[in-house]
Amino acid sequence: MSTHPPIDALKSAREENKTLKYILVGVFLLSTMGMFLIHELPAHVTLHVAPNLRAGDQITVKDGRNEVPAPNVYAFAIYIWQQVNRWPKDGAKDYETQLFAFQTYLTPACYEQLKNDREARNNNGELIQRTRSLSQIPGQAYTSNRIVPDGANAWTVLLDMHVFETARGVPVKDTYVRYPMRVVEYDIDREKNPFQLALDCFGGNKPERLDPSVAPSAALSAAGTTKPMAGVAAPLPSIQASQASALPPPSTLPRDPVDQPTRP
């Protein structure tokens, strides 16, 4: 006769059910926690990668965004501003076309400002068969002191540009201008604006003429002739000043009202 104690099948089944119950409760709690964490994660992540990213550099993402590198802010400002001011054939049509095409890269206030400027020029007959192009002045490319912090998630970008215009095929403007473009982070449909940045026109500043008489070198004009390159009428802020949100003093040179639309 066997000396082993009899097996209590009912007790064993109850213990198995109890263990299974603990497992199911644990799985439920983990699933609930996972769903909560997933819900808290941003649906989209906007990642700005600096062009000079090196091995070992780290990118910190917070709330679906990372800090926008200064070169990216400059590149965005100069590209969008060039496109808005690109009138290849007839400003009466091209200005409106470009504004419509790039409106999602402009803040509503900036869009209205430029729209009003376009309407005023058009009513004065300034845009008929007028062409315009903006290009970066050679030797005046990106430097860190061209990006001036302007509040939370906003910057003023100092663009030194060559402005060339013709009217009915005749050159009417060939000058150098510093545009203080304000760039802000802009929460908008990513399908329409993947950069999540927008131009806010000039903020509280105004464009300045640059003095060609102090040029250290020469630049090729859009007309194909050589002329002195514009020197900076108001010096760029130092690196320390740019970090302290300081803009250069305004130029004493006369300003061109055509290049500085006013806010409505």
ZANUMAR-456228 format. One record per residue: x, y, z of N, C-alpha, C, O in turn. Coordinates in steps of 0.2 Angstrom, whole numbers, plus 5000, padded with zeros to 4 digits. Layout:
<pts>
<pt <X,Y,Z>,<X,Y,Z>,<X,Y,Z>,<X,Y,Z>>
...
</pts>
This chain:
<pts>
<pt <5004,4994,5000>,<5000,5000,5000>,<5004,5006,5000>,<5009,5007,5004>>
<pt <5003,5011,4996>,<5007,5017,4995>,<5006,5022,5002>,<5001,5022,5005>>
<pt <5012,5025,5003>,<5012,5029,5009>,<5011,5036,5008>,<5011,5040,5012>>
<pt <5010,5038,5001>,<5010,5045,4999>,<5003,5048,5001>,<4998,5044,5001>>
<pt <5002,5054,5003>,<4996,5057,5005>,<4992,5058,4999>,<4994,5059,4994>>
<pt <4985,5057,5000>,<4981,5058,4994>,<4981,5065,4992>,<4982,5070,4995>>
<pt <4980,5066,4985>,<4980,5072,4982>,<4973,5075,4982>,<4968,5072,4980>>
<pt <4973,5082,4985>,<4967,5085,4985>,<4966,5089,4978>,<4968,5095,4978>>
<pt <4962,5086,4974>,<4962,5089,4967>,<4958,5096,4967>,<4960,5100,4964>>
<pt <4953,5097,4972>,<4949,5103,4972>,<4954,5108,4975>,<4953,5114,4972>>
<pt <4958,5107,4980>,<4962,5112,4983>,<4967,5114,4977>,<4969,5120,4977>>
<pt <4970,5110,4974>,<4975,5111,4968>,<4972,5116,4963>,<4975,5120,4961>>
<pt <4966,5114,4961>,<4962,5118,4956>,<4961,5125,4958>,<4962,5130,4955>>
<pt <4959,5126,4965>,<4958,5132,4968>,<4965,5137,4968>,<4965,5143,4966>>
<pt <4970,5133,4969>,<4977,5137,4969>,<4979,5139,4962>,<4981,5145,4961>>
<pt <4978,5135,4958>,<4979,5137,4951>,<4975,5142,4948>,<4977,5147,4945>>
<pt <4968,5142,4950>,<4964,5148,4948>,<4966,5154,4951>,<4966,5160,4948>>
<pt <4968,5154,4958>,<4971,5160,4961>,<4977,5163,4958>,<4977,5169,4957>>
<pt <4981,5159,4956>,<4988,5161,4953>,<4986,5164,4946>,<4989,5169,4944>>
<pt <4981,5161,4942>,<4979,5163,4936>,<4976,5170,4937>,<4977,5175,4932>>
<pt <4972,5171,4942>,<4969,5177,4943>,<4974,5183,4944>,<4973,5188,4942>>
<pt <4979,5181,4948>,<4984,5186,4949>,<4988,5188,4943>,<4989,5194,4942>>
<pt <4989,5183,4939>,<4992,5185,4932>,<4988,5189,4928>,<4991,5194,4925>>
<pt <4982,5188,4928>,<4977,5192,4924>,<4977,5199,4926>,<4976,5204,4922>>
<pt <4976,5200,4933>,<4976,5206,4936>,<4983,5210,4934>,<4982,5216,4932>>
<pt <4988,5207,4935>,<4995,5210,4933>,<4995,5212,4926>,<4997,5218,4924>>
<pt <4993,5208,4921>,<4992,5209,4914>,<4988,5215,4913>,<4990,5220,4909>>
<pt <4982,5215,4916>,<4978,5221,4915>,<4981,5228,4917>,<4980,5233,4914>>
<pt <4984,5227,4923>,<4987,5234,4926>,<4993,5236,4921>,<4993,5242,4920>>
<pt <4997,5231,4919>,<5002,5233,4914>,<4999,5236,4908>,<5002,5241,4905>>
<pt <4994,5233,4905>,<4991,5235,4899>,<4988,5242,4900>,<4989,5247,4896>>
<pt <4985,5244,4906>,<4982,5250,4907>,<4987,5255,4908>,<4987,5261,4905>>
<pt <4993,5254,4911>,<4998,5258,4912>,<5002,5260,4905>,<5003,5266,4903>>
<pt <5002,5255,4901>,<5005,5256,4894>,<5001,5260,4890>,<5003,5264,4886>>
<pt <4994,5259,4890>,<4990,5263,4886>,<4990,5270,4888>,<4990,5275,4884>>
<pt <4991,5272,4895>,<4991,5278,4898>,<4997,5282,4895>,<4997,5288,4893>>
<pt <5003,5278,4896>,<5009,5281,4893>,<5009,5283,4886>,<5012,5288,4884>>
<pt <5006,5278,4882>,<5006,5279,4875>,<5002,5285,4873>,<5003,5289,4869>>
<pt <4996,5286,4877>,<4992,5292,4876>,<4995,5298,4878>,<4994,5303,4875>>
<pt <5000,5298,4883>,<5003,5304,4885>,<5009,5306,4880>,<5011,5312,4880>>
<pt <5011,5301,4876>,<5016,5303,4871>,<5014,5307,4865>,<5008,5307,4863>>
<pt <5018,5312,4863>,<5015,5316,4857>,<5014,5312,4851>,<5017,5307,4849>>
<pt <5009,5314,4847>,<5007,5310,4841>,<5012,5312,4836>,<5013,5307,4831>>
<pt <5015,5317,4836>,<5020,5319,4831>,<5027,5322,4834>,<5026,5324,4840>>
<pt <5032,5321,4831>,<5039,5323,4834>,<5042,5328,4828>,<5043,5325,4823>>
<pt <5043,5334,4830>,<5047,5338,4826>,<5054,5338,4828>,<5056,5341,4833>>
<pt <5058,5336,4823>,<5065,5335,4825>,<5069,5340,4820>,<5069,5339,4814>>
<pt <5073,5345,4823>,<5077,5349,4819>,<5084,5347,4820>,<5087,5347,4826>>
<pt <5088,5345,4815>,<5095,5342,4815>,<5099,5348,4812>,<5098,5350,4807>>
<pt <5104,5350,4816>,<5109,5355,4814>,<5113,5352,4809>,<5115,5346,4808>>
<pt <5115,5356,4804>,<5119,5354,4798>,<5126,5352,4800>,<5129,5348,4796>>
<pt <5129,5354,4806>,<5135,5353,4808>,<5135,5347,4814>,<5140,5347,4818>>
<pt <5130,5343,4813>,<5130,5338,4819>,<5136,5333,4818>,<5138,5331,4813>>
<pt <5139,5332,4824>,<5145,5328,4824>,<5144,5322,4828>,<5139,5321,4832>>
<pt <5148,5317,4828>,<5148,5311,4831>,<5148,5312,4839>,<5152,5316,4841>>
<pt <5143,5309,4842>,<5143,5310,4850>,<5138,5316,4852>,<5136,5316,4858>>
<pt <5136,5320,4847>,<5131,5325,4849>,<5124,5322,4851>,<5122,5317,4848>>
<pt <5121,5325,4855>,<5114,5322,4857>,<5109,5327,4856>,<5110,5334,4856>>
<pt <5103,5325,4854>,<5097,5329,4853>,<5092,5327,4858>,<5090,5322,4859>>
<pt <5090,5332,4862>,<5085,5332,4867>,<5078,5334,4865>,<5077,5339,4862>>
<pt <5073,5329,4865>,<5067,5330,4863>,<5062,5331,4869>,<5062,5327,4873>>
<pt <5058,5336,4869>,<5054,5338,4875>,<5047,5340,4872>,<5046,5344,4868>>
<pt <5042,5336,4874>,<5035,5337,4871>,<5035,5337,4864>,<5031,5341,4861>>
<pt <5038,5333,4861>,<5038,5332,4854>,<5042,5336,4850>,<5042,5337,4843>>
<pt <5046,5341,4853>,<5050,5345,4849>,<5057,5345,4852>,<5058,5343,4858>>
<pt <5062,5348,4848>,<5069,5349,4851>,<5071,5356,4849>,<5067,5359,4845>>
<pt <5076,5359,4853>,<5078,5366,4851>,<5080,5366,4844>,<5084,5362,4842>>
<pt <5078,5372,4841>,<5079,5373,4834>,<5086,5376,4834>,<5088,5381,4836>>
<pt <5091,5373,4830>,<5098,5375,4829>,<5098,5382,4826>,<5094,5383,4821>>
<pt <5102,5387,4827>,<5102,5393,4824>,<5103,5393,4817>,<5100,5397,4813>>
<pt <5108,5389,4814>,<5108,5388,4807>,<5102,5387,4803>,<5100,5389,4798>>
<pt <5098,5382,4806>,<5091,5380,4804>,<5086,5386,4803>,<5083,5387,4799>>
<pt <5087,5390,4809>,<5082,5396,4809>,<5084,5401,4803>,<5080,5404,4800>>
<pt <5091,5402,4802>,<5093,5407,4797>,<5091,5404,4790>,<5089,5408,4786>>
<pt <5092,5398,4789>,<5091,5395,4783>,<5083,5395,4781>,<5081,5397,4775>>
<pt <5079,5394,4786>,<5072,5395,4785>,<5070,5402,4783>,<5066,5403,4779>>
<pt <5073,5407,4787>,<5071,5414,4786>,<5073,5416,4779>,<5069,5419,4776>>
<pt <5079,5415,4777>,<5081,5417,4771>,<5078,5414,4765>,<5076,5417,4760>>
<pt <5076,5407,4765>,<5073,5404,4760>,<5065,5406,4759>,<5063,5408,4754>>
<pt <5062,5407,4765>,<5055,5409,4764>,<5054,5416,4762>,<5050,5418,4758>>
<pt <5059,5421,4764>,<5059,5428,4762>,<5060,5429,4755>,<5058,5433,4752>>
<pt <5065,5425,4753>,<5067,5425,4746>,<5061,5423,4741>,<5060,5426,4736>>
<pt <5058,5418,4743>,<5052,5415,4739>,<5046,5420,4739>,<5043,5421,4734>>
<pt <5045,5423,4745>,<5039,5428,4745>,<5041,5434,4740>,<5036,5437,4737>>
<pt <5047,5436,4740>,<5049,5441,4736>,<5052,5439,4729>,<5056,5443,4726>>
<pt <5050,5434,4726>,<5052,5431,4720>,<5046,5433,4715>,<5041,5429,4715>>
<pt <5047,5438,4711>,<5042,5440,4706>,<5046,5439,4699>,<5049,5444,4697>>
<pt <5046,5433,4696>,<5050,5432,4690>,<5047,5436,4684>,<5051,5437,4679>>
<pt <5041,5437,4683>,<5038,5440,4677>,<5034,5446,4678>,<5036,5452,4675>>
<pt <5029,5446,4683>,<5025,5452,4683>,<5022,5452,4691>,<5019,5448,4693>>
<pt <5025,5457,4694>,<5023,5458,4701>,<5016,5458,4703>,<5014,5456,4708>>
<pt <5012,5461,4698>,<5005,5461,4699>,<5002,5454,4700>,<4996,5454,4703>>
<pt <5005,5449,4697>,<5002,5442,4698>,<5007,5438,4703>,<5004,5435,4707>>
<pt <5013,5439,4702>,<5018,5435,4706>,<5018,5436,4713>,<5018,5431,4717>>
<pt <5017,5442,4715>,<5017,5444,4722>,<5011,5440,4726>,<5012,5437,4731>>
<pt <5005,5441,4723>,<4999,5437,4726>,<5000,5430,4725>,<4999,5426,4730>>
<pt <5003,5427,4720>,<5004,5420,4719>,<5009,5417,4725>,<5008,5412,4728>>
<pt <5014,5421,4726>,<5019,5419,4731>,<5017,5419,4738>,<5018,5415,4742>>
<pt <5013,5424,4739>,<5010,5425,4746>,<5005,5419,4747>,<5005,5416,4753>>
<pt <5001,5417,4742>,<4996,5412,4743>,<5000,5405,4744>,<4998,5401,4748>>
<pt <5005,5404,4740>,<5009,5398,4740>,<5013,5397,4747>,<5013,5391,4749>>
<pt <5015,5403,4750>,<5019,5402,4756>,<5015,5405,4762>,<5018,5406,4767>>
<pt <5009,5405,4762>,<5005,5408,4768>,<5005,5404,4774>,<5005,5407,4780>>
<pt <5006,5397,4774>,<5007,5393,4780>,<5014,5394,4783>,<5015,5391,4788>>
<pt <5018,5397,4780>,<5025,5399,4783>,<5025,5406,4785>,<5031,5408,4787>>
<pt <5020,5409,4786>,<5019,5416,4788>,<5014,5416,4794>,<5009,5413,4794>>
<pt <5015,5420,4799>,<5010,5421,4804>,<5004,5425,4801>,<5005,5428,4796>>
<pt <4998,5424,4804>,<4993,5428,4801>,<4994,5435,4801>,<4992,5439,4796>>
<pt <4997,5438,4806>,<4999,5445,4806>,<5003,5447,4800>,<5002,5452,4797>>
<pt <5008,5443,4799>,<5013,5445,4794>,<5010,5444,4787>,<5011,5448,4783>>
<pt <5006,5439,4786>,<5002,5438,4780>,<4998,5444,4779>,<4998,5446,4773>>
<pt <4994,5446,4784>,<4990,5452,4782>,<4994,5458,4781>,<4992,5462,4777>>
<pt <5000,5459,4784>,<5004,5465,4783>,<5006,5465,4776>,<5006,5470,4772>>
<pt <5009,5459,4773>,<5011,5458,4766>,<5005,5459,4761>,<5006,5462,4756>>
<pt <5000,5456,4763>,<4994,5457,4759>,<4992,5464,4758>,<4990,5466,4752>>
<pt <4992,5468,4763>,<4990,5475,4763>,<4995,5479,4759>,<4994,5483,4755>>
<pt <5002,5477,4760>,<5007,5480,4756>,<5006,5478,4748>,<5007,5483,4744>>
<pt <5004,5472,4747>,<5003,5470,4740>,<4998,5474,4737>,<4998,5477,4731>>
<pt <4992,5475,4741>,<4986,5479,4738>,<4988,5486,4737>,<4986,5489,4732>>
<pt <4992,5489,4742>,<4993,5496,4741>,<4998,5497,4735>,<4997,5502,4731>>
<pt <5003,5493,4734>,<5007,5494,4728>,<5003,5493,4722>,<5004,5496,4717>>
<pt <4999,5488,4722>,<4995,5486,4716>,<4990,5492,4714>,<4990,5494,4708>>
<pt <4987,5495,4719>,<4983,5501,4718>,<4987,5507,4715>,<4984,5511,4712>>
<pt <4993,5507,4717>,<4997,5513,4715>,<5001,5511,4708>,<5004,5515,4705>>
<pt <4999,5506,4705>,<5002,5504,4699>,<5009,5502,4699>,<5013,5502,4694>>
<pt <5012,5500,4705>,<5019,5499,4706>,<5021,5492,4703>,<5027,5491,4702>>
<pt <5016,5487,4703>,<5018,5480,4702>,<5017,5478,4695>,<5019,5473,4693>>
<pt <5015,5482,4690>,<5013,5480,4683>,<5020,5479,4680>,<5024,5483,4679>>
<pt <5021,5473,4677>,<5027,5471,4674>,<5033,5472,4678>,<5039,5474,4675>>
<pt <5033,5472,4684>,<5038,5473,4689>,<5041,5466,4691>,<5037,5461,4693>>
<pt <5048,5465,4691>,<5051,5459,4693>,<5055,5461,4699>,<5057,5466,4700>>
<pt <5056,5456,4704>,<5060,5457,4710>,<5064,5450,4711>,<5061,5445,4711>>
<pt <5070,5451,4714>,<5074,5445,4716>,<5078,5447,4722>,<5080,5453,4722>>
<pt <5078,5443,4727>,<5083,5444,4733>,<5088,5439,4733>,<5086,5433,4732>>
<pt <5094,5441,4734>,<5099,5436,4735>,<5104,5438,4741>,<5105,5444,4742>>
<pt <5107,5433,4744>,<5112,5435,4749>,<5118,5438,4747>,<5121,5436,4742>>
<pt <5120,5443,4750>,<5126,5447,4748>,<5132,5443,4749>,<5133,5440,4754>>
<pt <5136,5442,4744>,<5142,5438,4745>,<5146,5440,4751>,<5148,5446,4751>>
<pt <5149,5436,4755>,<5153,5437,4761>,<5148,5439,4767>,<5151,5440,4772>>
<pt <5142,5439,4766>,<5137,5441,4772>,<5133,5435,4773>,<5127,5436,4774>>
<pt <5136,5429,4774>,<5132,5423,4775>,<5131,5422,4782>,<5132,5427,4786>>
<pt <5129,5416,4784>,<5127,5415,4791>,<5133,5415,4796>,<5138,5413,4795>>
<pt <5132,5419,4801>,<5136,5419,4807>,<5131,5419,4813>,<5126,5421,4813>>
<pt <5134,5416,4819>,<5130,5415,4825>,<5127,5422,4827>,<5121,5422,4830>>
<pt <5130,5427,4826>,<5127,5434,4829>,<5122,5437,4824>,<5120,5442,4825>>
<pt <5120,5433,4819>,<5115,5435,4815>,<5108,5433,4818>,<5103,5435,4815>>
<pt <5108,5429,4823>,<5102,5426,4826>,<5102,5429,4833>,<5106,5427,4837>>
<pt <5097,5433,4834>,<5096,5436,4840>,<5090,5434,4844>,<5084,5434,4841>>
<pt <5090,5431,4850>,<5084,5428,4853>,<5079,5434,4854>,<5081,5440,4856>>
<pt <5073,5432,4853>,<5067,5437,4854>,<5061,5435,4857>,<5056,5434,4854>>
<pt <5062,5433,4864>,<5057,5430,4867>,<5057,5422,4867>,<5062,5419,4864>>
<pt <5052,5419,4870>,<5052,5412,4870>,<5050,5409,4863>,<5045,5411,4860>>
<pt <5055,5405,4861>,<5054,5401,4854>,<5053,5406,4849>,<5049,5405,4844>>
<pt <5057,5411,4849>,<5057,5417,4844>,<5064,5419,4843>,<5068,5420,4848>>
<pt <5065,5422,4837>,<5072,5424,4835>,<5071,5430,4830>,<5066,5430,4826>>
<pt <5076,5435,4830>,<5076,5440,4825>,<5082,5438,4821>,<5088,5437,4823>>
<pt <5081,5437,4814>,<5087,5435,4810>,<5089,5441,4805>,<5084,5443,4802>>
<pt <5095,5442,4806>,<5097,5448,4802>,<5100,5446,4795>,<5105,5443,4794>>
<pt <5096,5447,4790>,<5098,5445,4783>,<5100,5451,4779>,<5097,5456,4778>>
<pt <5106,5451,4776>,<5109,5456,4772>,<5108,5453,4765>,<5111,5449,4763>>
<pt <5104,5457,4761>,<5101,5455,4755>,<5102,5460,4749>,<5102,5466,4751>>
<pt <5104,5457,4743>,<5104,5461,4737>,<5097,5461,4734>,<5095,5456,4732>>
<pt <5094,5467,4733>,<5088,5468,4730>,<5088,5471,4723>,<5091,5476,4722>>
<pt <5086,5467,4719>,<5086,5469,4712>,<5079,5469,4709>,<5076,5464,4709>>
<pt <5077,5475,4706>,<5070,5475,4703>,<5071,5478,4696>,<5075,5482,4694>>
<pt <5066,5476,4692>,<5065,5479,4685>,<5058,5481,4684>,<5053,5478,4687>>
<pt <5056,5486,4680>,<5050,5488,4678>,<5049,5488,4670>,<5053,5493,4667>>
<pt <5045,5484,4667>,<5045,5484,4660>,<5052,5483,4657>,<5053,5486,4652>>
<pt <5056,5479,4660>,<5062,5477,4658>,<5068,5482,4659>,<5074,5481,4658>>
<pt <5066,5487,4663>,<5071,5492,4664>,<5073,5492,4672>,<5069,5492,4676>>
<pt <5080,5491,4673>,<5082,5491,4681>,<5079,5497,4684>,<5081,5503,4682>>
<pt <5076,5496,4690>,<5074,5502,4694>,<5076,5502,4701>,<5076,5507,4704>>
<pt <5079,5496,4703>,<5081,5496,4710>,<5087,5491,4710>,<5086,5485,4707>>
<pt <5093,5493,4713>,<5099,5489,4714>,<5102,5491,4720>,<5106,5495,4720>>
<pt <5100,5488,4726>,<5102,5490,4732>,<5103,5485,4737>,<5102,5479,4735>>
<pt <5106,5487,4743>,<5107,5482,4748>,<5103,5483,4754>,<5103,5489,4756>>
<pt <5100,5479,4757>,<5095,5480,4763>,<5097,5474,4768>,<5098,5469,4767>>
<pt <5096,5477,4774>,<5096,5472,4780>,<5089,5471,4782>,<5086,5476,4784>>
<pt <5087,5465,4782>,<5080,5463,4784>,<5080,5460,4791>,<5083,5454,4792>>
<pt <5077,5463,4796>,<5077,5460,4803>,<5071,5455,4803>,<5066,5457,4806>>
<pt <5071,5449,4800>,<5066,5445,4800>,<5065,5441,4807>,<5069,5438,4810>>
<pt <5058,5441,4809>,<5057,5438,4815>,<5054,5431,4814>,<5049,5430,4810>>
<pt <5057,5426,4817>,<5055,5419,4816>,<5052,5416,4822>,<5055,5417,4828>>
<pt <5046,5413,4822>,<5043,5410,4828>,<5042,5403,4827>,<5040,5401,4821>>
<pt <5042,5399,4832>,<5039,5392,4832>,<5031,5393,4831>,<5028,5397,4834>>
<pt <5029,5388,4826>,<5022,5389,4824>,<5019,5383,4824>,<5020,5378,4820>>
<pt <5014,5382,4828>,<5010,5375,4829>,<5004,5375,4823>,<4999,5378,4824>>
<pt <5006,5372,4818>,<5001,5371,4812>,<5001,5364,4809>,<5006,5360,4811>>
<pt <4996,5363,4805>,<4996,5357,4802>,<5003,5355,4799>,<5005,5359,4794>>
<pt <5006,5349,4801>,<5013,5347,4798>,<5012,5346,4791>,<5018,5346,4788>>
<pt <5007,5344,4788>,<5006,5343,4781>,<5007,5349,4777>,<5010,5349,4771>>
<pt <5006,5355,4780>,<5006,5361,4777>,<5013,5365,4778>,<5015,5369,4774>>
<pt <5015,5363,4784>,<5021,5367,4786>,<5025,5362,4791>,<5025,5362,4797>>
<pt <5030,5357,4788>,<5033,5352,4792>,<5039,5355,4796>,<5041,5352,4801>>
<pt <5041,5362,4795>,<5046,5365,4799>,<5043,5367,4806>,<5047,5368,4810>>
<pt <5037,5368,4806>,<5034,5371,4812>,<5037,5378,4814>,<5037,5379,4820>>
<pt <5039,5382,4809>,<5042,5388,4810>,<5038,5393,4805>,<5035,5391,4800>>
<pt <5038,5400,4807>,<5034,5404,4803>,<5038,5411,4803>,<5041,5413,4809>>
<pt <5038,5415,4798>,<5040,5422,4798>,<5035,5426,4801>,<5029,5426,4799>>
<pt <5037,5431,4805>,<5032,5436,4808>,<5034,5443,4806>,<5034,5448,4810>>
<pt <5036,5443,4800>,<5039,5449,4796>,<5044,5452,4800>,<5049,5449,4802>>
<pt <5044,5459,4802>,<5050,5462,4805>,<5049,5463,4813>,<5053,5466,4816>>
<pt <5043,5460,4816>,<5042,5461,4823>,<5042,5469,4824>,<5038,5472,4821>>
<pt <5046,5471,4829>,<5045,5479,4831>,<5051,5482,4827>,<5052,5488,4829>>
<pt <5054,5479,4822>,<5060,5483,4819>,<5058,5484,4812>,<5053,5483,4809>>
<pt <5063,5487,4808>,<5062,5489,4801>,<5068,5488,4797>,<5073,5487,4800>>
<pt <5067,5486,4791>,<5073,5485,4786>,<5077,5491,4786>,<5075,5497,4787>>
<pt <5084,5490,4785>,<5089,5496,4784>,<5092,5495,4778>,<5094,5490,4775>>
<pt <5094,5501,4775>,<5098,5501,4769>,<5105,5500,4771>,<5107,5502,4777>>
<pt <5109,5496,4767>,<5116,5495,4769>,<5120,5500,4765>,<5119,5501,4759>>
<pt <5126,5503,4768>,<5130,5508,4764>,<5135,5505,4760>,<5139,5501,4762>>
<pt <5134,5506,4753>,<5139,5502,4749>,<5146,5506,4749>,<5151,5503,4746>>
<pt <5147,5511,4752>,<5153,5515,4752>,<5158,5512,4756>,<5164,5514,4756>>
<pt <5156,5508,4761>,<5161,5505,4766>,<5162,5498,4764>,<5165,5494,4769>>
<pt <5161,5496,4758>,<5162,5489,4756>,<5169,5487,4756>,<5173,5491,4753>>
<pt <5171,5481,4759>,<5178,5479,4758>,<5180,5475,4752>,<5186,5474,4750>>
<pt <5175,5473,4748>,<5176,5469,4742>,<5170,5471,4737>,<5166,5475,4738>>
<pt <5170,5467,4732>,<5165,5468,4726>,<5160,5462,4726>,<5162,5456,4727>>
<pt <5154,5463,4723>,<5150,5458,4722>,<5147,5459,4715>,<5146,5465,4713>>
<pt <5145,5454,4712>,<5142,5454,4705>,<5134,5455,4706>,<5131,5452,4709>>
<pt <5132,5461,4703>,<5125,5462,4703>,<5121,5458,4699>,<5124,5454,4694>>
<pt <5114,5458,4700>,<5110,5454,4696>,<5110,5456,4688>,<5108,5452,4684>>
<pt <5112,5462,4687>,<5112,5464,4680>,<5118,5462,4676>,<5119,5463,4670>>
<pt <5123,5459,4680>,<5129,5456,4677>,<5135,5461,4677>,<5140,5460,4674>>
<pt <5134,5467,4681>,<5139,5472,4681>,<5142,5471,4688>,<5139,5468,4693>>
<pt <5149,5473,4689>,<5152,5473,4695>,<5151,5480,4699>,<5152,5485,4696>>
<pt <5150,5479,4705>,<5149,5485,4709>,<5151,5484,4716>,<5152,5478,4718>>
<pt <5152,5489,4720>,<5155,5488,4727>,<5149,5484,4731>,<5143,5485,4731>>
<pt <5152,5480,4735>,<5147,5476,4740>,<5145,5480,4746>,<5150,5484,4748>>
<pt <5139,5479,4748>,<5137,5484,4753>,<5140,5482,4760>,<5141,5476,4761>>
<pt <5143,5487,4763>,<5145,5486,4770>,<5139,5486,4775>,<5134,5489,4773>>
<pt <5140,5484,4781>,<5134,5484,4785>,<5134,5491,4788>,<5138,5494,4792>>
<pt <5128,5495,4787>,<5127,5501,4790>,<5127,5501,4797>,<5130,5506,4801>>
<pt <5123,5497,4800>,<5123,5496,4808>,<5127,5489,4809>,<5125,5484,4807>>
<pt <5132,5489,4813>,<5136,5483,4814>,<5132,5478,4817>,<5127,5479,4821>>
<pt <5134,5471,4816>,<5130,5466,4819>,<5132,5466,4826>,<5137,5468,4828>>
<pt <5127,5463,4830>,<5129,5463,4837>,<5134,5458,4839>,<5135,5453,4835>>
<pt <5138,5459,4844>,<5143,5454,4846>,<5140,5448,4848>,<5134,5447,4849>>
<pt <5143,5442,4849>,<5141,5436,4851>,<5137,5437,4858>,<5132,5434,4859>>
<pt <5141,5440,4862>,<5138,5441,4869>,<5131,5445,4869>,<5127,5444,4872>>
<pt <5131,5451,4864>,<5125,5455,4864>,<5120,5451,4861>,<5114,5452,4863>>
<pt <5121,5446,4856>,<5116,5442,4853>,<5113,5438,4858>,<5107,5436,4858>>
<pt <5117,5435,4862>,<5114,5431,4868>,<5110,5435,4873>,<5106,5432,4876>>
<pt <5111,5441,4873>,<5107,5445,4878>,<5101,5449,4874>,<5098,5453,4877>>
<pt <5099,5446,4868>,<5094,5449,4865>,<5094,5456,4863>,<5089,5460,4863>>
<pt <5100,5458,4861>,<5101,5465,4859>,<5102,5466,4851>,<5106,5462,4848>>
<pt <5098,5470,4848>,<5098,5472,4841>,<5103,5478,4840>,<5104,5482,4845>>
<pt <5106,5478,4834>,<5111,5484,4833>,<5107,5490,4833>,<5101,5490,4831>>
<pt <5110,5496,4834>,<5106,5502,4833>,<5104,5504,4826>,<5107,5501,4822>>
<pt <5098,5507,4825>,<5096,5509,4819>,<5101,5513,4815>,<5104,5517,4817>>
<pt <5100,5512,4808>,<5105,5515,4804>,<5103,5522,4803>,<5097,5524,4803>>
<pt <5107,5527,4802>,<5106,5534,4800>,<5105,5535,4793>,<5103,5541,4791>>
<pt <5106,5530,4789>,<5104,5531,4782>,<5097,5531,4780>,<5093,5528,4784>>
<pt <5095,5535,4775>,<5088,5535,4773>,<5085,5528,4772>,<5088,5524,4768>>
<pt <5079,5527,4774>,<5076,5520,4773>,<5072,5521,4767>,<5069,5526,4765>>
<pt <5071,5515,4763>,<5067,5515,4757>,<5060,5512,4759>,<5059,5506,4761>>
<pt <5055,5516,4759>,<5048,5514,4761>,<5045,5508,4757>,<5041,5505,4759>>
<pt <5048,5507,4751>,<5045,5502,4747>,<5047,5495,4750>,<5044,5490,4749>>
<pt <5053,5495,4754>,<5055,5489,4757>,<5053,5488,4764>,<5056,5483,4767>>
<pt <5048,5492,4766>,<5046,5491,4773>,<5039,5492,4774>,<5037,5497,4776>>
<pt <5035,5487,4772>,<5028,5488,4773>,<5026,5488,4781>,<5030,5486,4785>>
<pt <5021,5492,4782>,<5019,5493,4789>,<5013,5489,4791>,<5010,5486,4787>>
<pt <5013,5487,4798>,<5008,5483,4800>,<5001,5487,4799>,<5001,5493,4800>>
<pt <4996,5483,4798>,<4989,5486,4797>,<4987,5488,4804>,<4981,5491,4805>>
</pts>
